[in-house]
């Protein structure tokens, strides 16, 4: 079955409760497709996919949001503390409007308009 995030359905299996370390991208059958790690990403939290198969990952303790390429090789920090992130814990992404919803520890929700591409 095909999905909007790649040739085959994928999901992520993150390292819960780990300060740093690899986060995995897996096939539905559990086979690891790729993994990534970045020193700037502390306590990886919720993960969502954009419409092009890339992952958006929030860093709870690093107060950051990272964009990870489909092959898990390219990692770019998109947002940080200067953008108002404070313990980001949950993510939601609306592909039709290209808006990212970030829920934080203090019961606060921030909405960001992402540029396409």
PLY file of the C-alpha trace (Angstrom):
ply
format ascii 1.0
element vertex 117
property float x
property float y
property float z
element edge 116
property int vertex1
property int vertex2
end_header
0.00 0.00 0.00
1.31 3.45 -0.88
1.12 6.43 1.42
1.81 10.13 1.23
5.17 9.77 2.94
7.00 7.47 0.58
6.93 4.42 -1.65
5.82 2.18 1.20
4.21 3.04 4.50
6.70 4.11 7.14
6.51 5.17 10.71
8.99 6.26 13.31
10.22 4.51 16.39
11.88 7.04 18.64
14.19 6.50 21.56
11.94 7.52 24.45
13.55 9.03 27.52
16.98 9.14 25.94
18.84 12.43 26.09
20.48 11.91 22.73
20.91 8.97 20.49
19.47 7.64 17.29
15.87 8.01 16.26
14.71 5.34 13.81
12.61 5.40 10.70
10.97 2.01 10.14
8.77 0.09 7.76
5.45 -0.98 9.26
6.92 -4.47 9.71
9.51 -3.03 12.10
12.52 -3.19 9.78
14.73 -0.14 10.35
15.07 1.87 7.15
17.32 4.61 8.49
18.31 6.27 11.71
19.51 9.71 12.60
21.11 11.47 15.50
22.08 15.08 16.16
23.82 16.55 19.21
21.51 19.57 19.00
18.41 17.40 19.42
17.93 16.61 23.11
15.12 14.29 24.21
13.50 13.79 20.80
9.77 13.92 21.18
6.84 13.79 18.84
7.43 13.25 15.13
5.24 14.19 12.17
5.79 13.93 8.43
5.40 16.69 5.89
3.83 15.93 2.52
7.21 15.08 0.99
8.33 12.30 3.32
10.54 14.41 5.56
10.23 14.21 9.34
9.67 17.10 11.71
11.00 16.21 15.17
10.72 18.28 18.33
13.52 18.34 20.89
11.97 18.66 24.34
15.11 19.67 26.25
16.84 21.45 23.35
13.75 23.63 22.74
14.06 22.96 19.04
12.34 21.62 15.97
14.36 19.75 13.36
13.62 18.85 9.76
15.07 15.47 8.80
15.43 14.39 5.19
13.63 11.32 3.90
16.84 9.26 3.99
17.66 10.58 7.50
20.94 12.06 6.30
20.16 15.77 6.22
19.15 17.40 9.50
18.30 21.08 9.81
17.07 23.01 12.83
14.01 25.01 11.75
12.87 26.56 15.03
14.33 27.16 18.46
13.97 29.02 21.73
14.20 32.37 19.90
11.04 31.36 18.01
9.17 30.80 21.26
9.71 27.08 21.73
9.77 26.07 25.38
9.75 22.32 26.03
7.98 21.31 22.79
6.24 17.99 23.37
3.64 17.46 20.64
3.41 18.25 16.96
0.64 18.45 14.42
1.01 19.28 10.75
-1.70 20.37 8.33
-0.55 19.58 4.79
-3.31 21.64 3.17
-2.28 24.89 4.86
1.37 24.01 5.54
0.91 24.94 9.20
2.78 23.33 12.05
1.17 23.16 15.50
3.57 22.81 18.43
2.25 21.97 21.89
4.51 22.77 24.82
4.81 21.70 28.44
3.11 24.82 29.81
-0.15 23.97 27.97
0.75 26.46 25.28
0.18 25.97 21.56
2.15 27.82 18.89
1.25 27.81 15.22
3.92 28.29 12.54
3.41 28.81 8.84
6.06 26.77 7.05
7.27 27.63 3.58
6.72 24.92 1.01
9.58 22.98 -0.54
0 1
1 2
2 3
3 4
4 5
5 6
6 7
7 8
8 9
9 10
10 11
11 12
12 13
13 14
14 15
15 16
16 17
17 18
18 19
19 20
20 21
21 22
22 23
23 24
24 25
25 26
26 27
27 28
28 29
29 30
30 31
31 32
32 33
33 34
34 35
35 36
36 37
37 38
38 39
39 40
40 41
41 42
42 43
43 44
44 45
45 46
46 47
47 48
48 49
49 50
50 51
51 52
52 53
53 54
54 55
55 56
56 57
57 58
58 59
59 60
60 61
61 62
62 63
63 64
64 65
65 66
66 67
67 68
68 69
69 70
70 71
71 72
72 73
73 74
74 75
75 76
76 77
77 78
78 79
79 80
80 81
81 82
82 83
83 84
84 85
85 86
86 87
87 88
88 89
89 90
90 91
91 92
92 93
93 94
94 95
95 96
96 97
97 98
98 99
99 100
100 101
101 102
102 103
103 104
104 105
105 106
106 107
107 108
108 109
109 110
110 111
111 112
112 113
113 114
114 115
115 116
